[in-house]
Amino acid sequence: MKKTLILIFLLFGHVLFSYNSRIDSLQNALFKASGSNRITILNQLSHEFWELNPQKSIKYAEDAYELAKKEKNFPEQINALINIAVAKEVENDTASARKYYFSAIELAEKNNVAQGIARAKKDYGIMLSENYENEKSLNYLLDALKLYREIKDTLQQSYVYSYIIRNYDVLNDNENALKYALENLNLLKGSRFKSRIADAFLLAGNVYEERGCYFEAIQNYKNALKYFKEINDVDGMATSYNFLGNVNEILSDYDKALDYYYKSLLIYEQQKDYAGISTAYNNIGNIYFDMKNYEGAEKYYADAYEIYHSEQNKSGEGIYFNNMANIFSAQKKYDKALEMYERAKTIYSEIGDKEGISTCLNNMGIIYFDTGKYEKALELFINSLNISKDIEDEWAIANTSNNIAELYYRTKKYKDALKYVNKALQIATRLHLKAITVESYSNLSKIYAALADYEKAYKFLSKQATLKDSIYTDNLNKIAMLETKFATEKKEKEIQLLQRQKKYQKLIKEIFLTVSFFAFIVIFWLIFLYNKNLQEIRRRKQAESELRASEEKYRSLTEHLKAAVYTFDKEGYFTYVNPATIEITGYSEKELLSMKFFEIVHPESRELVKERGLKRVQGKEPISHYEFRILTKSGEEKWVEISNVFLQIKNEKFVLGTAIDITANKQARIIQNVLFQILKAINTSDNLKELYSEIHGYLKEVMNVDNFYIALYDEEKNIISAPFYRDQYTLKTPKPQQLKNGLTAYVIRTGKPLFLTVEKRNELIRKKEIANIEWKSKVWLGVPLISKGKIIGVMAVQSYNNPDCYTERDLKILELVSDQIALAIEKKRIEEALRESEARFREIVHDQTELICRSDTEGKLTFVNHALCKYFRKNRDELLGNSLGTYMLPEDIEEIKRKLSNLNILNPVIVYEQKMVINQQLRWVEWTDRKLFDKEGNFIGFQSVGRDITDRKHWEEKMQDSLREKEILLQEIHHRVKNNMQVISSLLKLQSSKLDNEEIKELFMESYNRVRSMALIHENLYQSSDLSRIDFYSYTKSLLNNLTLTYGIDKRKIKFNFEIKSIFLDIGTAIPCGLIINELISNSLKYAFPDGREGEISISLDFDKESGYYEMIIQDNGIGLPKDFDFENSSTFGLELVHILTEQLHGKIEIKNENGTFVKFIFKSRA
């Protein structure tokens, strides 16, 4: 069966409430962040808002892109472009998404950012895959895989492998899908990524299943399950169980399949995964259908459909209509079935599901086939087969080929029929498809029987019966009937041959034919007449001898069959019975030969069986194959399945029949249904008492439970009690008592089931293992109830009258049920503990000093704790039913309602401060409100936690007033310092203008520039809203503009290059740095470019987060420093000042002559 690899979208579960904490944390960090850190956080926020709010995601990414572009941070630019592309993809704007992906790839390739190229190609490839542009997707994903291999990113390689495998699966390229699945497993082998290893095994299992390698698929699914269990990934475990169920269902191992489906269902129900629950319901329904329990199948299908419909799952709705059509078809309600198939086919066509379309066409063909419209049926079968071949669905190819073969058989085109059935058998044998193999054998048997090749017909029908027995039941009727027909016709041919040979003689004797499943090819005797007297006599004797031998062989054959073989005449009397008939009925051969066939039938079915049998012996054609009950000689009821055929040899008419005992199979079906009902009751019953009663009722269907009890054991107190007790003589339930030395105590001590007869009881008494107390029972069965390896009780049944009332089978049933009951008891105990925990929690809430309350959807209080009552000075009854809004200021109420209305299931919490009027006093309360939702997502009310913050608010107001005063004072100080330094610099400049000595004049100008560099810092601080830090980028630009004016530099000749990021320095660091820049730039302007030369001066400042150091580089492309220049021993005041300031900042300075002068200054902030 074709399965698209969609599991990669199911394996990354997200806990929704974790979004809020991550987003809140990132948004808080954003307020404090700057530089590259801010860009990273913006990109992370964009990623978080992909699904929640694509527009907000785009806004964050655009901000990140602009900042990254300014700083030439190419990796973050690429990430921002990809984030925008993904958000556009979420908005279904595929065209814009492509544009941004291409921009990201182009930028990454241009700047050789390998990680960026890989991510952009990977995400773009995923988008193409989701839009079914699979071949294009593969090109980008394979490029991404190559890059991730080069940078040795194992995790990303594994993600890329997942989508590569999916693409090849969609393209039906199973060879490449398997190749990359195995590469993925090999990559992850021995790694720490257990979740990815589990996913890889699931993918490999899917690929093997697609290829029809079901046993390899099972092994990979089991490996996946093992890893999911290790990491406690319940979603992955459920997926593994579901896939294991699918494969075992294909292999017709229905018990295993059902076990896996129920395990997956339990997990899905615990996780409230409705998509998973619907899948499990549907799969369980399929098992019921295969077992011909249509009522059970219909119920599970209906439960699945309810979820499909509510989730608007079109594919699921199509599956439902197809399944219901199958049920109607099996019930021969063909009009309803065809209507359902058409509805399913319409849905499959809308969603492009070729597998579903093929299935509907095939099933519709079956209906037209069953109603005799062969031409229409063949058309539908051929269309279905062509689609199955197109999608390479070998299971469907084999199934439909069998249907076509049966149609050609019905229309007597046996050559065509053989062609299709052999194709089906070839596929079924290779893929181990048991059910289809059984169908193929059945078709071959019918075809060869029609061609009168009874030997082959018998061979294939024998194979069919043997294999079918391993799947369903020991159904050998068809084999027996075909063998009987084959043997009978061979006998008739012998008689005709002898009649032709004798000519002048009477018939040697009348032939009595008996029936059997296994016949030997009767040797044809060719006797040549040597003479008309002696040789004729010899020939007659020889023929008689051979006929007697043949009859003996035939009789021996039937007498060794496990199936009953019998004949009865036109009066209904048995005329022959084989030993199996004697064994099944309990009557002797003599007794049976004196009885009519219908005398052993159960009274409820006797008239029907009599009517059909007598019609059959008259040569009429009533139903020949059916089931009914018989009564054995001992009065035991048994179910038999019979097949009868009318025969006439010479003038004698009789019925030849076969029967098999299906009692065990019937009981097995009943038991299985009972177990299913008990398991369902465990999950639906409200309490243990109700569950015990339901279990008792269901067990009545399979055993005598007139005397039945469940006893629970309290190990700490050593007490046993009977929460459920039914006894035909004692109506009163026994009181709890100490565990002593009775039968219940024996089972608890041994931990083993006990089948107790009178003899066994006496033996245990002799061994002193149980007490010798009064005991009325003839037989007693008890099994321990075990939960988590601990015995918690016993379940028992007993009979006071019939020592043969129970068998080992009944004990086995009790064992099976006991596991489920123990599980239910444990579950209910946990629920009781939860109720007690809730009560304790309520007490804790009441004892809290915080104000805690709950309100309904209208804002009316439904719960208040003691602290809230005390705070509002009201009792509980006065508050309940009223709203907190009555204590708020009227002008605030609408704003609060607006805030609360914005809360949703993804963002359910809000924290706000609110003024409240308490006893005519204005108080401040900080409220944390949570909007509450039920499991369906419906709004049900609010939960609020508050605390009084009035004192804090008063203190904050005082602190704000004090802070404002200090800020004004600090601004005034900076303003005055700036003014004073401005006066000093002006005096220096004025004085220099009065000097004639150029050397002295230059010294004055240098001092002027130094003072001016410090004054600029105070000026920036005075004008800034942040009085503790200075924007060094703005400051440096102002400083250079001042130096340019001072030295009269022509900006067309000397160009300044800035590479200073958005960095803020405290005043203690900024002043020394400013002086150093002043000295170094002044030197460049004065000496680096003599005679009006053109040139460039570059200034850069960067911060290394890991080391905490700043790195400032000042470089010009001028004439450079003198060759004998020694910075450490320089005598100039400016360079000495640089040296002193460097030490002051605990920094390092490096000066080089490289294409001009290069100075690198490394320092730490003094703050």
N, C-alpha and C positions, 0 to 999 in steps of 0.2 A: 504494500500500500504506500502510495506516494506521501512523503511527509516533508514539508518545507521547514528548513532549519530556523525556526523563529525563536529558539530558546535563548539566543544571545540577548533578546530583549526582555527575557524573563529572569535573568540571573543576577541583575543588579538591583536588588530591592532597596528602597529608600524609606527611612522613617521620617514621616512628614514633619513632625514637630521639631526635628533637629535643624530644619531650615532656619527657624526663627533665631535660635541661639547663635548659629554661625553668622547670619546676616547682621544681627545686633552687634556681635563682636567686631566684625569687619567695619561696620559703619562707625563704631566708636573709635576704632584705630585710625580711620580715615581722617578724623578731625585733627589728630595729632601728627599725621604723617606728612612728609615732604619728600621732594626729589624722587628718586627711583622707587623708594618704598611706597610712596603715594600711588605711583603708576601701577605697581604690582597689586595693591589693594583694590584699585579701581577695576582692574581686569578680573580679580577674584569675585568682586561683587557682580560684575557683568555675568560671569559664569553662573553664579547662584540664581540670578534672575532670568535665566534662559526660559524656563518653563513658567515661572510664577508671573513674570511681567516682562515680556519681550521688549516693550518700548523703554522701560527703565534699564534693561540690560544694554540696549543700544546706546542710551545716553551715557552710562558709565564707560562703555567701551570707547565711545567717541572722545570723552574727556581723557581717557588713558592714552588714546592715540595721539591727541594733540600735544600732551606733555611729553610723551615718548619721542615724538617727532622733533620737538625743540631740543631735547637732550641727545638726539641721535641714538636712542636706545632701540635698536632694530628688533631684538627678540620680543620686547613688549609691544612694539608697533605691530608685529606679526600676530601676536596673541590677540590684540585688540581687533584687528581685521577679521580674524577667525571667529571671535565672539560675536561680532556684528553679523557675520554670515550665518552662524547657528541661530541667532535670534530671528533673523529674516526667514530662515527655514521653518522655524516654529510658527511664524506668521503666514506660512504657505506662500511667501514671496520668493519662489525658487529662482527667478531671474536675477533679483538683487543679490541673493545668496551666492549664486555663481560668480557674479562680478567681484564680490568681496573675497571669495576664495581665490580667484585668479590674481587679485591684487596682492593677497598674502603670499601666494606662491612666487609671484614675480619679485616682490620685495625680498623674500627669503633667499631666492636664488641669486639675485643681484648682489647681496651682501654676504653670501655663502654661510647662512645660518642653518646648519644641518638639521638641528632640532625643529626649527621653524618649518623647513621644507617638508620634513617627515610628518609633522602634525597637520599642516595645511593639506597635504595630499591625502593623508589618512581620513580626515574629517570630510573632505570633498568626496572621496571615494565612498564613504558611508552614505552621504546624501544621495549620490548617484544610485547606490544599491537600493536604498529605500524607495527611489523613484523608478526601480526596475530597469535602469540603464546599466545592466550588469556587466557587459563587455567593457564599456568605458570605465566603470567602477574598478574592474580588475586591473586595468592599466595603472591607475593611480595607487591602488592598494599595494600592488607588487613593488612599485617604486618606493612607497613608504616602508615596506618590509625590508627592502634592501638597505635603506638609510638607517633604520633602527638596528639592523644587524651590525652595520659599521660602527654605530655609537654604543653598541652592546646594551641596548635597553630591552631586557627580557620581557618585562611586563607589557610594554607597548607592542612588541612583536606578537605576543599571544593575542592581544586584542585584534590586531590586524589579521592574524590567521583566522579568527572567528568569522570575520566578514568575507574573507577570501573563500572560505569553505561554503558560506551561505550563497555566494554568487555562483560558484560552480554547481551547487545543488540546484539552484533555480534554472541554470542552463543545462541541467541533466547531464553534466559531465562528472559522472561518479568516480572515474579514474583519478582526475585531478583533485576532486573533493577528498578522496581517501588519502592521496599523497600528502596533501597539506595537513590533514587531520593527524596523520602519523608524525609529520614533522613537528607539529605543535606539541604533541605528547613528548617527543624526544627532547624538544627545547626545554620543557618544564620539568623533565625528569630530575629529581634530586633538589629542585628549587624549594624555596620557602613559601611559594605562592600556592597554598593548598586549595584556595577557592578557584584559582585559575586552572589547577590540575583537574579538579572535579569537573569544571566546565568543559575542559578539553576531552575528558572521557565521555561526557554526554554527547559532544559533537561527533566524536569518533563512532559512538554507538549509533547515532542518527545515520551516519554515512553507511555503516555496515548494514543497517536495516534497509536503507534504500537499495543497496546492492543485493538484498535477499540473503545476506550472511547473518542469519538470525542468532545463531549460537555465539558468534563473535560480538554481535550487538548486545546480547544479554551480559556477556562478560564485562564489556565496557561500561554498561549501565550499573552493574554491581560494583565495579571499581569506583565509579562516580559516587555512588551511594556511600561507600566506605569513607571517602574523603569528606563528603558533606556531613556525615555523622561525626567525624573527628572535629570539625569546626562548628558543629551544632547549627548548621544552616538548614533550617526546617523547610524553607522554600525549595532548596535544591533537593532535599530528601523526597519531598512530595513529587517533584518533577521526575526524579529517578524511578520512584515506585510506579508512576503513571506510565513511563516508557516501558518498564519491565512488564507491566500488565498488557500493554499493546502487543508486544512481541509474543508473549505467551498465548494471547488470544489468537494471533495469527497461526501459531503452532497448535492450536486447539487444546492447549493445556489450561482448561477453563478454571480448575481449582486454584492453580497458581495465579492465573490472571486476576481472578476475583479477590484473592488474598492481597495482591499488590494494589488493586483499585481501592479496597477498603482502607488500606494503610494510608494511601494518598488522601482519601476523603477525610479521614480523621484529622490529618494535618491541616488540610484546607479549611475545615470547620473551625479548628482552633485558631487559625490565622485570619478567619473571616475573609478568605480569598474566594470571592464569589465566582470568578472566572474558573478557578480550579475546582470548586464544588460542582459547577455545572458540567465540567469535563468528566469528573468522576461519576456523577449521576448518569451521564450518557453512556459511559463505558460499562457501568454495572447493568444498565438497561440492556445493553448488547448481549451480556452474558445470559441474562434472563431470557432474552429472545432466542438465543442459541439453544437454551434448555427447554424451549417451547412453553415457557411460563409467560404468556402474553400479558396477563393482568399485571404481573410484577414489572415487566418491561415497560408497559405503558405508564405506570406510575412514576418510574424513575425518569423516563423521557419527559413527562409533564413537568416534573420538578426542575429538570435541566432547562426546559423551554422557558419557564417563568423567569429564570435568571438571564437567559439569552435575550429575551424580549426586553427586560428592564435595562439591560446593558447595551441595547441596540446592536447586538452581535449578529450581523446578517449571516455569517458563515454558520453560526450555531443554530439559527432558525432554519436554515436549509437542511442541516443535519436532522433536526427534529422532524420536519415534514417528511424527509426520506425514511426515517425510522418508523414513523407512524404508518406510512404507506406500506412498509414491509409487514407490519402487523396486520393491516387490513388485507393485504395480499394473502398472508398465511391463513387468515380466517375466511378467505374467498369472498371478501367484500370488494370486488374488483373496481367498481365505479368510484368508491371512496379512495381506494388505493391510487388509481390513476389521477384523481384530482390532487391528492397529496404530492405525488411525484412531479406533476406539472408545477405546483407551487415551489417545490424544492429546486427544480431545474431553472425556473425563472430567477430565483435568488442566486443560484450558482452562476448563471449567465451574467447577472448584474455585477458580481464581484470578480468575474474571470476565473472561477474555480473549475478547471478542466476535469480534475478528478471527480468532483461532485457531479458534473454534467454526465460524465461517462457512467457513473454509478446509477444515476436516474434512468438513463437510456437502457441500460442492461436490465434493471428491475422492471421497467415498463414492458420490455420485450418478453420477460417471463410471464407477465399477465396475459399479453396477447397470445403467447404460446399455450398457456393453460386454457384459454378460451377458444382455441382452435384457429386463431387468425395467424397462420404461419407466415404468410407473406409479409405482413406488417411486423411481426416479431423478428423475422430475419433482418429486415431493414434496420430496426433499432439495434439489434445485436451487432451488426456490421459497423454501424456508426460508433457504437460504444467501443468496439474493439480497435477501430482506427484511432480514436482519441487516446486510448490506453497505450497503444504502440507509440504515439507521438510523445507522450510524457514518460514512456519507458516504465510503466507500472506493471510489473510482471505478474503480481498476484491477480490483478484485474484481467490481464490477458488470458491467464490460465482459466479463471472463473468463467469469463465470457465464451472462451473456446469450448468449454464443456457444454454451455447452454446451446451453442450453435450445433455441436455434435448431437445433442439430444434431439434438436429440431430436425436435423437431417435423418436421424434414425426414425423419428415419427413419420416423416414423409418418404421413408424407404429409400433414401439416397445413402446407402451404407458406405460406399467408397468415400464420399465427402465427409461422412460422419467419422470414419476412422482417421482421416487426415487431421481433423480438429481435436479429437479426443487424445490422439497421440501427442500433439503439441501441448495440450494441457497437462498430460501426465509427465512429459519431459520436464516442464517447468516445475510442477509440483514436487517431483522426486528430487530435483536439484535443490529446491528451496525448503524441503522438508515440510510441505504444506499438507498436513494430514487430511483435513476435511476435503480439500480439492482432490487429493489422491483417492480418497474413498469414492467420490463422485465419478472420477475417471474410470476406476475399476468397475463401478456399476454400469456406466455407459458401454464399456467394452464388453461386459458380460451380456448385456441386452443385444448389442449389435451382432456378436458372434452367435448368439442363440438364434437371431433372425436369419443368419447365414447358414444355419444348421450345423455349425461347428461347435457341438456341445462340449467337446473336450476343453477348448479354449474358454468357452462360456463358463464352464464349471471352475476352471482355474482362476479366472479373474473374479468371479463371485466369491470364491473361497478367500482370495486376498482381501476383497472388500470386507467380508465379515470379520476376518482376523483383525484388520486395522480398525474397523468401526468399533469392535469390542473394546479396544484400548482407549477409544475416545468417549463412547457413550455407554453401550450395553452389549451383552453377549447375544446379539441378534443374528441368529443363523438361519432364520426362516427362508430367506430368498435362496441361500445356497442349497438348502434341503430341497426346496421346490424345483429348482433348476436341475439339480442332480437326479431327482425323482423322474422328472420329465425325460431327461437324457436316458436314464436307465430303462424307463418304461418303453420308450420308442425303440431302443436297441433290442429289447425282448420281442417286441412286435415284429421287427425285421427278421429275427431268428425264426419265429413261427411261420412267417410268410415263406421264407426260404425252404423250410422243411416241407411245407405243404406242396410247393412246386416240385421238390425232389421225389416225394413219395408217389404222387400222381394217383396210383391205384389203391393206396392204403388210407385208412381213416386217420384222423388226427392222432398223433402219438398220445397226447393228453392235454387237458385244459391247463392253461398257464395261469398260475396265481402270482400276481405281481405285488411286490411290496416296495415301499419307498425308502429312500435314504439320500443323505447329502453327498456321500462320497461313492462314486461308482467306478467300476473298472471297465475299461474298454473290452466289451465282450468279443471274444475271438469268433470270427465268422468261420463256420465249418463248411468246407467245400468237399463234398463227397461225390465221387464219381461212380456211376453205376457200372459195375463190371458184368453183372448178369442180373436177370430180372427176378431170381429166386434167392439164392444163398447170400449174394452180395447185398441185396436189398434188405434182408433181415439183419445182416451185420451193421449195415448203415443205420437202420432204425435203432438197434441197440446202442450203437455208438452215440447217436444224437440224443437218445434218452439219457444216457450216462452223462453227457456233457451238460444237458439241461439241468439235471439234478445237481451237478457240481456248481453250475452257475448260480442256481437258486441258493445253494448252501453258502457260496461266497457272498451273495447279495444279502442273505439273512444275517450272516456274520457281520457284514458291514453295518447294517441297521442296528444290530444288537450292541455294537460298540459305540454308537453315537451317544453324545450327551443329550441331544434333543430327542424328545418323544416322537416316535413314528407310529402311526396307527391307520387302520382302514375301518370303515363301517358301511353297512349295506343300506338298501333302500328303506328298510324298517328302522334303521338307526342303530342296530346292534354292532358292537365291535366285532370285526372278523380277524383282526390281527393287531397286536400291541408289542412293541419292543421293550427290552428291560428298562429303558429310561422312562417309558410311560408308567411302568409298575412302580419305579422308584419315586416319581413325582406324585402319583395319586395315593400310594400306600396300599392299593388293592393288589391281590395276586392276579396272575394271568387268567386263571380259571374264573375268578370273580368278574374280571373285566369283560371277558368274552361272553358272559351271561347278562351284561348290562348294556343299556343304550347310552350313546355318547353324552347325551345331555343330562343324564342322571347325576353326574359328578359336578355339574355346574352349580355355582352359588344360586340360591333362589332368586336373588335380585336380577340375575342375567339369564336365567334358565330358559324362559320362553323365547327370548331374542335369539339365543344360540341355537335352540331347537329349530326355530323357523328357518334360520339361515342354513343350517346343516341339511335339513330335509329338502329345501329348494336346490341346494347344491347337488344332492344325489339324484335329483330329477334332471340335471343338466342345465339348470338356470344359473344366472350369473349374479348372485348377491355379493356383498362385500366378502372377500376371501381372506383378508388380513386384518386382524383386530385383537384387542386385549380384553380379558375378563377374569373374574375370580372363580376358583373351584374350591370344593370342600374335599379334603383328603379323607381317608378312612377313619383317621383319628379325630376328625372334626376341625383340623387346622385349615385356615384360609390361606390360599396361595394365588398369586397372580400368574397367568400364563399368556403368552403371545402366540397365536396360531396362524397357520396358513393352510388352506384346503384347496384341493384341485379335483375336479370331476374326471373319472376315467371310465372307459368302457372297453372291455376285451371280449371279443365275440359278442355275446348277447348280455353279458353280465355288467351291470352298472354298480359302481361303488365310488366312495370318496376316499382319497388318499390325503392324509394330513400330517403336519408336523407341529410340534409345540415346544416352547422352551419356558423354563421357570424364570420369570423376571421379578419374583417377589423381592429379592435383595435390592434390585435396582429401583423398584417402586418405593421401597422403604427408604432407600438412600435419598431419593428425591424429596420424600416427605421430611426426612430428617434435615436435609440441607435447607429446605424452606423454613422449618422450625428454627434452625439456628440463625437464619437471616432475620426472621421476625424477632427473635430474642435480642440480637445485636441492635436492631432498630429500636426496640423498646428501651434498651439501655441508654440510648442517646436521646430519647424523647420523653421518658417518664419524669415526672416532677419530683418524686420521692421514692425511697426504697420500698416502702410498703406497697405502693402501686406497682413497682417493678416486680416484686416477689409474686404478686397476684397474677401479673401478665405471664411471667415465666411458668408458673404453675399451669395456667391455661394452655400455653403452647405445648408443654410437655405431655399433656393429655393426648395429643395427636399421635405420639410415638410410643408411649408406654403407660402403664397403670400408675397413676399418681394419687390414688385415693388416700394413701398414707404417705405424706411428704412433709419434710420440714427443713428449714435452714437454721443452723445454730451458729452463733458468733462467739468468738473466744477473746476475752480480755486477759492478755498475758500478765499484765502488772497485778491485777487482782485475782488471777487464776479462776475466773468465773466464766461460765458459758450461759448464754441466753438464747431464746428462740424467737426472733422477731417475726417469723412466719411458721405456722404450725397447722397442718391439716391431718386429722386422724378420724377414721370412721367410728371409733369407739370412744375417743376422748375429745370432747369439744373444747375443753379448757386448755389454754396454752400453759405449759409448764413455767414455773417461776425461775428466775436466774438462780444458779446453784454453783457450788464449788466443783471444779473439775476433779472427778474421782477416777473410777476404774471401769467405766461403761464403754459401749461401742463407740460413741462420739469421741470420748477421751482417747481410745485406742487409735483412731484415725488421726487425731491431732498429734499424738505422740510419735506415730510412725511416719506421718506425712505421706501415706500411700493410700490409694483406693482399696476398698474392701468389699468383696463379694462373699457374703456370709450365709452359709446354709446351716442347717441344724448340726450336721457333722462337723463343719468348720468351727462352729461355736463351741461345741463340746471339746474340740481339740485345744482351742485357746483357753478354755477354762482349766483344762488339765495342766497347761503350761503356765497357769496363773497370770496370763496376760490380760484377762478381763475378769470381772467379778461374776460370781454365779448368782445372779438375781433373776426374778421372775421374767420370763420372756415368752410372749405369745406368738411372735412372728414365725413364719415358716421360711422366710428368706428376707435378707436385709442388705441393701446396697448403700455405701457411703463413700463420698469423695471429699478430699480436703479443699478448702478455698484458700488459695495462695496468692498473696500480693507482695511483689518485690522480694520474693524469696522467703516471706514470712507467712506462717499459717494463721489465718484470721478466723477460721470457722470450718464448718462441715455442712454438706448438703446430703440428704439421705432419703431413700424411699424404702418401703417394706410392704410385705403382703402377709396377712394373718391366715389366709386360706389356701393359697396355691403355691407350693414350693417351686413350681416351674414357671412362675409368673414372669421372671426376669432371666435375661441371658447376658453374656459378656458384652453383647452389642449395647444393651441398656446402660451398662456401667461406662462404656466408652462415650455414650451420649452425655451422661452426667459429667464426665471429665471435661468434655468440650465446653459444656455450658458453665462449668464451675470457674473456668478462667475468666469468662465474661462477667459473671456475677461478682467475683472478687474485685475485678476492675471497677465495676459499678459501685460497690461498697466503698472502695477507696475514694472514688470520685465524690460520692455523697458526703463522706467524712471530711474531705477537703472543703466542700461547699459549706458544711457546718462550721468548720474552723474559720472560714472566711467571714461568715455571719458574726461569729464571736469577735473576730478581729475588727470588723466594722463597728461593733458596739464599743470596743475599747478605744477605737479611733475617735468615735463621737465624744467619749469622755475626755480624751486628750484635747480635742477641739474646744470643748467647753471650759477647760482649765487654762487655755491660752490667754495671755494678756492682750494680744492683738484683737481687733474688732473683726469678727468673722461672721458672715451671713450669706444666705442664698436667696435669690429672688426668681420669680417666674418670668415668662416672656413679657408680661405687662409691667414688670418692675416691682410687683408686690412681694414682700418678704415671706419666705417659706421656712426659713431657719435662721436663728440668731443664737450666738453663744453668750455665756454669762458676762463676758467682758463688755460686749456691745450693749447689753441691757444696762449694765452699771454705768457706762459712759453716757448714755442718753437719759439715764435716770428713769427708765421705764421698765415695767415687767414684760415678760415674754409675750403674753397675750395682747398687750397694748401695741406691740411692734408688729406682730405677725399680721399679714394682710394689708399693711400700710407700705408706703414707699419711702426710701431715704430722701427722695426729692423734697419732701415736706420740710426737711431740715436744711436745705440749701437755699442760697439767695436766688430769687426768681430770675434775675438776669443771667444766671449761670446755667440754668436747667437746659435750655435749648442747645447750648454748646456741648454739654455733657452727652445729651442724646445723640448729637451728630457724631461725636467721637465713638460712642458705643456702637452706633449703626455701621461704622466702617470695619468693625471686627468681623472676621470670618474664620472658617475651619483651619486655614493655613496661618492666619495671624490672629489668634484668639485672645491675646493678652494686651492690656493697656495699663500703664502706671501714670497717675496724675495727682496733682495736689488740688484740694478743693476746700473752699471756705464753708463752714457749717455753723448754723445758729443753734447753740446748745444752752438751754435755760437763759435765753436772752443775751448770751455771750457769744462773740465771734471767735470761733476756733478754726485752726487749720488741721486738716486730716489728709494724709497721703494714702490713696486708695490703689490697690492692685486688683483690677477686675478681669475675670476670665469669662468669655462667652462659652456656654456649654452646649454640646451637641450630642444627640443620641447616636447609636451605631449606624443608622441610615443617613446621618448627616443633617438631621432636622434640629433647628434651634430650640432649646428647651429652657433656657434661663441664664442667670449669671451667678457666679461665685465671687464674693468680694472680701478682701482682707485689708483692713485699715489700721493706721496708727496715728496718734496725735502728734503733730509736729509744730504746734503753736510756738513753743519755746525756741525751737530751731529756727523758725521763720523770723522771730524777733531778733535773734542773734545774727542771722544772715543779713537782715536789714541794717543792723548796726555795723557789721563788717563791711557791707557795701558802701555805707556812708564814709567809714574810715578809709576805705581803699580809694574812693573818689578824691578825698581830701589829699591823700598821699600822692596820688597821680598828678593832681594839680600842682602840688608842691614840687614834685620831681621835674615836671615840665618847666616850671619856673626856674629851677636850678639849671637845667640844661640850656634854657633860653639865656640866662645871665652868663653862664660859662661861654656860650657861643658868642654873645655880644662882647664879653671881655676879650676873648681871643681875637675877635674881629677887630677890636680897637688896637690890640697889639700888632696884628698883621698890617693894619692900615698905617700905624706909626712906623713900622719897619719899611713899608713900601714908600711912605712919604720921606723918611730919612734917606733912603737909598737914592731918591731922585735929587737930593741935594749934594750927593757925593760925586766927585770927579774921578776918584780912583776906581777903575773898573774892577780890580780884584776885590776891594772892600765892598764895592757895590754888589758884586756877585754873591759875596757872603751874606749880605743883607737879604738878597732875593731868595737865597736858599733857606734862610731862617724864616722868611715870609711864607715860603711854600710849606715848610714843616708845620708852622703854626696853623696855616690854612687847612692842612690835611686833618689836624685834630679838630679844628673848628667845624669842619664839614660833618664829622661824626656827631657832635652835639646838635648840630642843626638838623640832621636826619632824625635823631632821637626825639627832638623837640616836636618835629612834624609828624612823627609816627604814633600809631595807636598802641604799639608795644614799646614801652620805655626800657625794656631790659635787653632787647636785641636789635641789631641793625641789619638791613638787607644789603649784603656786601656787594651784590651786583650793581645796584643803583648807586651806592657810595663810590665804587671804583670808577664808574662812568663820570660822575661829577668831578672826582679828583683828577682824572685825565683831561677833562675839558678845561679845568683850572690851569693845569700844567701847560696845556697847549696854548692857552692865552698868554700865560706868563712868559713863555719862551718864543712866542710869536711864530708858532709852527704853521706851515701851510699844509692843511689836511689833505690837499690833493697829492702831496708828495709823501707824507708820512701817514700810513694807514694802520689803524688799530684793529686787532682781532681779539674778540672776547670769547672765551669758553668757560664762563663762570656760571655754574648752575644756580638754582634758587637756594642760596645758602645764607643763613642768618648767623651772625657772630655776636657774642656779648661784647660790651664796651671795653672790657679788660683785654680782650684779644684783638678787637677791631683796631684800636689806636696803634699798637705796635705794628700790626700788619699794614695799616695805612701809611705809617712812616717808612716802612721798608719799601713798599711800592713807590712812594714818593721819591726816595733816594735812587732806587734802581732805574725808574723811568726817566728821572731827571738826568742821570748819567747817559742813558741812551739818547735822549733828545739833544744833549750837549755835545757828545763825542762820537756817537755811532755813525752819523751821517754828515760828514764834513762836505763843505763846498756845495751845499744844496742837493746832495744825493737823495734819490728816492729810496724808500724802504718800508719795512713792516715791523711792527712791534706786536707780539702776541702775549696775552695774559690768560692763564687758566687757573682755576681753583676747583678741586674735587675733594670729596670726603669718602674715606674707606670705613664702612661700618664695622667691619671685623676688627681692625686695629684701633679705630678711634682717632686716626691721624688725618690731618688735612695736608694736601699736597698743592703748593702754588708754584707755577712755572712762569717765569718772565724771560722772553727770548726776543732778540732782534736779529736781523740779517745784515747788520752794519759791518764796520771794519773790524770789529772785535777788540779784545783787550791786548795790551802790549805783551810781547812774548815773555818778558821777565816779570809779569804781574804776579804778586803774591798776596792773596786776600788776607791771610792770617797776619801778615806784617805790613798791611797797608797803613799809611800815615794820614790818609785823607779823613776828615771829620765825618763825612757822609758814610763811608764804608765802615768806619769804626762804630758809628751809630747803628748800622745794620748788624754788625757783629754783636753789639750789646743787646739789641732787641731780640736777636735770635736766641741768645742764652736766656733772656728774660722769659721767652716762651718755651724754653726747654726743647728747642728745635734743632734742626740740622740744615746747613746750607751747602750747596754744591754749585761751583761755578766752572763752566767749560767754554773753551773757544772752539765752536763748531758752527761754521757758516754764520759767524757773528758771535754774539754773546748769549750764553745759555745759563740761566740761574734757576736751580730747583731748591725750594724752601719747604721743609717738612716740619709740621708743628702740631701741638695739641691745644685744644681750647683751655683757657684758664678757668672757665666756669666750673 
